Amino acid sequence: MEEKETSEEQKDQNEMPAKGNSMVWIAVVAAAIIGIILFSRGGNKDSATLSQGTPTDAPKESSADNQSVKSFDVSAKPFEFSIKEIKVKKGDRVRINLAVTLGMHDWVIEEFNARTKVVQTGQSDSIEFVADKIGTFEYYCSVPTHRQQGMVGKLIVE
């Protein structure tokens, strides 16, 4: 009987290192995944070489409540908006249609208290505001570090 208990104890002790090894492997794999994600988000930080938008990014005017709306389709991917500069006239109603092509982003312009929801890949959100101040204003993505890494643009109100 004692022999049976001893062999069970040895069996339990032999299983312990296997459990410990699996925990180490899980930690290594988790660290590797986190490293890959952080490395892939490094991206190109030179905003001067980024795209200035496509012809489809031109404003679209529509009529809502007898007021013209200038609509801009802005796509977002890591550290980049498809449109770097938006020009409107004072008093224009502006609609931003944000579509996220990769990552998690939003579109914020503090001076007009305008902010989309933070949306993920394949999702979109829209906001409208009245450009009631003349000047040049910065819009940006408020997801941590995105603004600092160049995910910004200019709204010029003439």
Protein Blocks (a to p, Z undefined) as FASTA:
>chain_A
ZZmmmmmmmmmmmmmmmmmmmmmmmmmmmmmmmmmmmmmmnopablklpcebjfklpccd
ddeehiacddddddddehiafbfbdcddehiacddddddfbdjdddddfklopacdddde
hiacddddddfbgcddddddfbghklmnopacddddZZ
